[in-house]
Amino acid sequence: MAAPWAAPGGPLDTLERIPLVDHHCHGVLTGDPDDRAFDTLLTEGGPAPGQTNFDTPVGLSVRRHCAPVLDLEPHAPPGEYLARRRELGAAEVNRRFLTATGSALFGVDTGFGSGGLTSPAELAELAGLPRGDGHVVVRLEVVAEQVAAGTEPGEFGAAFADALDRAVREQAAIAVKSIAAYRCGLDLDPRRPGPGEVAAAAARWSARPGTGHDGTGHDGTGHDGTGHDGTGPDGSAAPGAVSWRLYDPVLVRHLLWAAVDLGLPIQFHIGYGDADIRLDRVDPSLLTDWLHLHRVPVMLLHTWPFHRQAGYLAGVHPHVYYDVGLAMHNVGRPRGAAILAEAMEVAPFTKLLYSSDAFALAELYHLAASGFRAALNQVLGARVADGEWSQADAVRIAHLATAGNARRVYGLPEPDPQI
């Protein structure tokens, strides 16, 4: 007779030990942030004057679930938590939290805030893994902005395709990523733009006042790692950030079609993000016509509050996959299972992946991983308890969502059998 779901040695015990493949994340800070920077980096928006991000679901989760990892009591006050963090130092804090995730591989977006952050290899090493288990994800817009800095507009189209191919090969990247959601939204003409359209759009971009094309950073921040997508530690835009960014929808379409030609999985930021997002323009269903025109894997990242739309698209398009990464730690533990259950309503279980989208703070890796495991356990355990699913099916689905689907789509090697 099978052991009960939560019994020692039962399915829940097994799920807690499955190594995660985090298919989309960022580096962590190599130095100690001051209290203000830590507060700002907790969420996608800096706190309002006189307020704190500790008064958010993720802030309370840090005090509840991260404090014990630093040898503090659950719910330790913010001041006590931050003091203990400084006492241990960044290297030890990062090691503790990353090791606690139980991760096996990382797909690291290196296109934002690389200064002051760990490299993919360093991230893997902090988690107790071989350095080669940190894999690069190439951000399309960064490559485009680097190419534009030294290329005539008429040459941009071909030069970008060549540079993208080179960047992927030289870094052994497992995927590329688009932040079209931040730049122009997803309501794009799905067609491939012609060479003349690309050249004209590149000329318009090059002629924008203050563009600079100095190669210092994709959004003018200098990649100091202090904020998320063009902001400093106080949440303000960096000088020149707006003028430097690639906003033109024609060029964004060219980037996407060059990625299709390359053939690697294409990750898309979807839904929840910082203040640059216009939420009504980042519903993944806006990509439907474009999805009909190719069969390269498309990875819908984060997806809340469009997680149901993402699950639907994954169910009707054979090359679409999705996760609820960023949502898990931002909604807090009590809501995580409900959101995951909604995301899984109609999608094939072979389409759900795990990601943390953690950036800068190692706590976010831990909250994402532990929150995803807890949510998945609640969803699967409920189905087993009401007799709808067998334990064997629930465990198989858990292996798919935590690692198996990502390994299959990205062509990653299977681990030695352990569980």
N, C-alpha and C positions, 0 to 999 in steps of 0.2 A: 504494500500500500504506500502511495506517495506521502512524503512528509507534508504537514500543513504548510500553507504559503509562508508564514512568518516564523516557523519553527527553526531551531538551530539545525543547520545543514539543509534546510528547505530552499525553495526557489528564491525567496527574498535574500537569503544569505548569499546565494549565487549571484544575484543581480548586483549586489553591493561590491562584488569583486571583479566585475567585467571591466577591463581597461577601456577607457573612452577614447574615441578618435574625435578630437576637437577640430572640425574641418575649417573653422574660421575664427581667428583671434588676432591679437596684436601683442607686441612686446610689453614687458613690465618695466617700470622705472628702475634704473640701476642705483639711483641715489634716494635719499630720504626726502619726501615732499614735506614742506611746512604744513601747518595745520590748515591754512586757507586753501592751499593747492589740493590737499587731500579731500577736503570738503567739496570743492568744485568738481573733482574727478569722480566722485561717487555716482553722479547721475549724468544724463545728457544735457542738463541745464545747470548753470551756476545758481547758488542760492540767492534769493532776493536780499537786499540790504537788511541787516539785522536778523536774518534767518539762517538756518543751517540745513544742509542735506541729511543730517542725522535724523531730522524730522520727516523722513520719507520711508516708504516700505524697505528700500535697500539699506537706508541708514539703520533702521531697527534690526534688520537682518544681520548687518555687520556686528552689532552689539550682541545679538543672540548667538549666531552661529560661528563667527570669526573669533570672538573673544576667547573661547576655550582653546583654540589653536595657539594662541599667544599666552597660555597659562593663566588666563583671567576667568573670573566667574561669568556665566552667561548674563547678559544685560549690563555689563560694565558701563559706567558713564563714559561719554565721549572723551572727556579730558583724560581719564585714567587709561582708556584704550590707546589714545594717541601717544601718551607718555610711554606706555609699554612698547609700542611700535618703535619709537625712537631709541629706547633702551636696547632693543634687540638688534636694530640696524637693518637696512634694506636687504642685504644678502640673506640673512637668516629668516627674515619675514617672508621673502620671496620663496626660499627653499621650503619652508613649512607649508605654505599655502599651495604651492604647485605640486609638491609631493602628495598632499592630501587629496588632490583631485583624482588620483588613480588613473591618469591619462597614459595613453600608449603612443600617440602621435599628435602633432600640432600642424595645422595649416595656417601660416602666419602672413597676414597682410602687412607687408613692409612699406607700403606706399604712403603712410601717414605718421608723422611724429617720430621718425626713426631716431633722431638725436635724443640721447638720454634714455633710450629704451634698449632692452635686450634684443639681440639678433635671434633668428629662429633657432640656431644651434645653441646659443646661451640659454634660451627658454627651455629647450629640451633638457639640457644639462641640469638646470635648477630643479626640474621635475624628476631627476634621477634616471634619465633616459640617455641613450647614446645621442651625440650631437646631431647625427643624421636623421633623427626622428623629429626634428624641427624643419618643416618644409615651407618653401616660399609660395605665396600667392601674389602675383604681379598685378598692381593696380593700373588699369588702362589709362586713366587720365594723367597719371604721373609720367608715364612713358610719352604720351602725347605732348605734354608741356615741356619735357626735356627736349624732344625732337624739334618743337617749334622754336626753341631758343636759338637754333643755329641753322634753320632750314628756310628756304624761300617758299612762299605760299604755294606756288605751282608744283613744288616737289614734296609737299607735306604728305599727301596720300600714300605714295609709295614708300617714303622714308619712314613713316610710322609703322607700316606693315613689316618692314625690314627690322626696325628697332624692336618691335614687339617679339618677333621671332627670336632675335638675338637675346633679348632679356630673359625669355623663357628658357632658352637652351643653356645660357651661361649660369643661371641660378637653379637649374633643374626644377623649375616651378611645377606644381601639380595643378594649378588653376590660374585663371585671371579673374579680376573683379571689376565691376562697373559701379560707379557712384552717380550714375545718371539721375537717380532720385534726388540727389543734392544739387545737381547742376541745372537740369531743365525739366525734370519730371519724366514720367514713363509714358506719357501720351504722345508718342513719337510716330512719325510716318514709318511704317515697318519696312519700306523698300530700301534696297541698297542705293546710296547716292552715287551718281556718276562722277567721273574724274573732274569734270568742269564744275559741278556743284561743290565738290570738296575744295578745289583750288579757290573758288570765289569765297567760300566760308572761311578758309584759312587766311585769305587776304583781309577780310573784315576783322577777324580776330587779331591779326598782327597790327592792324591800324588803330586798335582801341587805345585811347590815351592812358598812359601809365602802365601798359602791359609789361614793359620792362624786359621780359624774356631773359632774365638773368640767371635762371637755373637754380635759384636759392631754395625753392620749395614750391610745391604744387599750388599752394594757396597763400604764399607770401609769409608763412610763419617762420621760415628758417628751420623747420623740423626740430624744435627744441623739446618736444615731448611734454609741454606743459599743459596742453589743453586738447580738446577733441574737435577736429575738423575746422581749423582756422581761428581758434580762440586761445587767448592767453589764460593764465591761472585765475583771472577774475571774470572770465567769460566774454571779454570784449574781443572784437575782431582785430586781427593784426593789421598793421599798416600795409596797404597795397593788396590785401587779400582778395577783395572783390575784383579788382582789375586784372589780377593774374589768372584767375580761374577760367577753365574752358567751359563756357556755357552754351555755345552754339549747337542747336539740335542736329544740324547737318553733320557737324564733326563728331558729335556723340554717336550718330548712326554709323558713321564710317568706322569708328572704334569698335562698335559692336559687330559689324560685319567682318572686320579684320580678325576679331576674336573667333567668329564662326569659322572662318577659313583656317585658322590655326588648329581648331578642333579640341582644345582642352575644355574642361568644364568652365562655364562662365557664371561666376557668382554675382548676384545683384543685391544691393541693399534695398530692403523693402520695409515700408512702414516706419515704425518708431525710430526717431533719431533726434538730433539736436535742432536748434532753432532755424537752421538753414532749410529744413524740410518744409515743403508745402504738402500737408498730409493728404489733401484731396487729389494730388497728382502722383502718388506713390502706391496706389492700389495695384497689385500685380496683374489683375485682370486686364489692365491697360496694355499689357504685352501680348495679348492673345493673338492678334494678327501677325505679329513678328514670330511668335512661336510656331505658327503654321508653316513658316517658310524655311525651316531648317530642322535638323535633328541632333544638334550638338547639345550635350547636357547643360541644363540651366538650373542653377542652385539658388533658390529664393531664401535669402537670409533674414532672420529675425521675425519678420512678417506681422507681428502684432501691430495694430488691431485688425489686420487683414489675414489672420492665420487661417480662417475658414476659406477665404478665397484661394489662398496658397494651397491648401489641402485639395480643394476642388481642381485647381489647375494640374496638380500632381496626379490626380485621378484620371484626367481626360487626355493628358499629353504624355506620351511614353518617355520623353526626355526631361521632364520637369521633376525636381526634387525640392524639399523644403525643410526648414527647421523653425524653432521658436526660441532661438538662442538668447537674444538680448532681453526678451520678455521675462525669462525665468527669475533673474535676480532683481529686476526692476519692479515686478508686481509683488514680490515677497512670497514666502513659502505657502501661505494659506490659499493663494489664488493659482499657484502654478499648475496643480493637477487639473483644475477646471479648464484652463487655457489649453493645456496639452490634450485633454479629452476632446475639446472642440476642434482642435487642429487635426485630430485623428478620425473624425467622424466618417469621412467618405474616402480618404486617401488610402491607397495600398500601403501596407506596412513596410514594403520594400522601398518606399520613397522618403521616409522620415529619417533625418540625420540629427546629430548633436553638434551644437557649437556653443561657445561661451560669448563670443565677441568681446571678451575681456580686454580692457585697455588700461595700461599704466599701473593700476592697483592690483596686486596679487590677490587681494580679497575677492575681487570679482570673479576670478577663475574658480575659487573655492565655492562661492555662493552659487555660481552657475552649475558646476558639476554636482554638488550635493543636492541642489534644488531640482535638477533634472532627474537624478536618480530617485529622489523622494516622490516627485510627480509621476514618474513612470511606474514606480511601485504601486502608488495609489490607483492609477488607471488600470493597470494589469491585475492587481489584486482584487479590485472590485469586480472585474469581469469573471475571474476565477470563482470568487465567492458566490456570485449569483448563478453560477453554472453555465454561463454563456461560452466561456473558453476553458479548455483544459489547461492544466499547469504546464504541460509540455509545449503547447502552442504559445502560452504567455512568455515562457522562457525563450523560445525561439524568436519571438517578436522583439524581446528585450535585446537579444544579441544583434539583431538587424539594426535597431535604432541606435544603439550605443556605439557600434563600430562596424558591423558587417556591411551595411549599405554604403558607408563612406569608403571602405576599402575597395568595394566593387566598382563604384563610380569613378574613383580617382586612380584606380589601378595600383593600389597599395598592397604590399605583400601581406599575406595572412600570418598571424603570429604562430609560434609554436603552441600546440595544444596544451592548455593548462587548466581550463575550466570546463 
